[in-house]
């Protein structure tokens, strides 16, 4: 049968979605910046808000492990987020310089791109062609 492109892309999409939901859901549960991030994401960043809503149950099960990953990437942006909660989502991505920031930003945008690529690969998948059918008598 072989590997199907749309199956591989769908698997990558689900893995990226689960990781993003875990990290940003855990970040929303952090007591100092969680409420500001959630309200700012609801108003300004629908993709981040979707990750937060999908990740809250996952973050509740995994504890603080997702917060450790988010702290490594975005920890230096927390003071500016507390100062201006209305722009917390833009502060999260512009003020942070953590070592994992590049990876998390890439995965943040990879999820919708992988969804589009998965749908395109599924629509354009190769199908078995039957040139000559059975002769009916």
Secondary structure, 3 states (H helix, E strand, C coil): CCCCHHHHHHHHHHHHHHHHHHHHHHHHCCCCCHHHHHHHHHHHCHHHHHHHHHHHHHHHHHCCHHHHHHHHHHHHHHHHHHHCHHHHHHHHHHCCCCCCHHHHHHHHHHHHHHHHHHHHHHHCCCCCCCCCCCCCC
